[in-house]
């Protein structure tokens, strides 16, 4: 049996995995150099090996949702960060190199392939263990298979097609040059991952225990499979990539890496994969139930305007007994423990590295009363995406883009609301709570997800007043006027568009970063929503909408057959639960009957429902919308205006410190020069140079 010695992976990363007292960079201590047999016949060592595979999932570079200092893929045309380094400005202007913005390019690649190697060795050797039961081994192998697929998925969405290391016939003790290989095509990558995740699903249990929240379940494997297949069906990978992108995405022998032809059947496979998750009966959308009384932190339920479809029915057929605002807010802010969340399919749990959800929250908390960094903000495009409470578009929606290509039928020419809420008017706007005086009327009567996500000028923050000696305040309005404590004051900590972010914020969250950097001592712990059931429903509706024909697709385990077509009743199964939980009216019948109209609505629904969950950046690319959307100027309110210039502040203007462009090199992340030099078969992504 070979020793597990120094090895080079496809990532060209040197890993010392045995032979000394320190095992990798972990706490796994060995007394002597161990053979493969000695590691995997020892159940404790085998468990440690699998745990090490999970540790790569916890890297900052593997996060879907994280703060700016790891990977900034959570920031696109919907949200930004402002800091002393002008990182978002450089990010949006493409002012990064083959090394990335902060060294991400090499680290994402290296970390993912380290995890792939760790999982592969486990899969190929754990069967020699005679202490574990057959069922235990099957479950552990399935976990490792899921992790390997997840790491590949991170690579695929970031770099596009990448090399898939054969599961058989690879001797990991060989030199890198001997096992290096070219990039697989996108379809090959997607097919491989789909098959791998089916195999993982076969071995995984339907549920994990409370102490294993970050361990994948059968549903996690099938949901990730649906996401992979949805991306493979989307225009960028399915014969509709821009010509200059498709032409540049080839192997050295000229083989196209992106499919040159469109295949509608890929949408059917994606829809069937989402249906597989739905048919498990394991997941449902989380809802909080109606309250007749409340306070500033937990207000009484605001009943949505009457809708003939949803108002008179109880959940899940309607919203008569639920609180749409709290249903959405509590899903993310730590109110609902992960193990009690029926919507959470997969999470990194505590494997969030140093830039997880709580750090994201630190950057959203106001600078003064919340004592946070006050540096994450929302663009006007995202503010406008939230509808009025009756489901209609807000007056002036996307008016700044009127006439711009790609915005046909996506703007509203009516003038934006003017004026400010007075004390005697508060009863007219219960959604604003008791402290809504001075709020601009653009922010009244908006849908519940708006109030759970947007820190508009004058919104109430329910900051904890637990210790009066710290001079803290509770239930206060936060204004972003120039000169206000949280507005522009010639410092780094202010939202450039005059709009902050509330998603993930718990009423009790407060910090004091001015005294202790990254202080999280008085914040509710939160887990990331890496995959949740709402996304599965949206994937199902999106995939069905793209079909013109009918398809027969076997289920993941072959026990039944899905009949897949553009069935409006089935599309409603995907989209209506999202709308009901959000407290907004159903789409009109002409939207359902028109493929293009529904596509526009679906994209907007994802933009709102999945805001700040690391989806928008990649959605824009897979839809091939990035070229128009990300090059559009960033707009916001006039954050340089003072309170005395309140009307001027609430005038939509281009934000000068957040310019945007979109060039060829921004479709995919660059492959680092080190990889291109070591692997003679690799080709670089469009717009990036090859090493000399």
Buried (B, 14 or more C-beta within 10 A) or exposed (E): EEBBEEBBBBBBBEBBBBBEEEBBEEEBEBEEEBEBBBBBBBBEBBEBBBEBBBBBBBBBBBBBBBBBBBBBBBBBBBBBBBBEBBBBBBBBBBEBEBBBBBEBBBBBBBBBBBBBBBBBBBBBBBEBBEEBEEEEBBBBBBBBBBBBBBBBBBBBBBBBBBBBBEEEEBEBBEEBEEBBBBBBBBBEBBBBBBEBBBBBBBBBBEEBEEEBBBBBBBBBBBBBBBBBBBBBBBBBBBBBBBEEBBEBBBBEEEEBBBBEEEBBEBBBBBBBBBBBBBBBEBBEBBBBEBEEEBEBBBBBBBBBBEBEBBBEBEBBEBBBEBBBBBBBBBBBBBBBEBBEBBBBBBBBBEBBBEBBBBBBBBBBBBBBBBBBBBBBBBBBBBBBBBBBBEBBBBBBBBBBBBEBEEBEEBBBEEEBBEEBBEEEBBEEBBBBBEBBBBBBBBBBBBBBBBBBBBBBBBBBBBBBBEEEEEEBEBBBBBBBBBEBBBBBEEEBBBBBBBBBBBBBBBBBBBBBBEEEEBBBEBBBEBBBBBBBBBBBBBBBBBBBBBBEEEBEBEBBEEEEEBEBBBBEEBBBBBBBBBBBBBBBBBBEEEBBEBEEBBBBBBBBBBBBBBBBBBBBBBBBBBBBBBBBBBBBBBBBBBBBBBBEBBEEBBEBBEBEBBEBEBEBBBBBBBBBBBBBEBBEEBBBBBBBEEEE
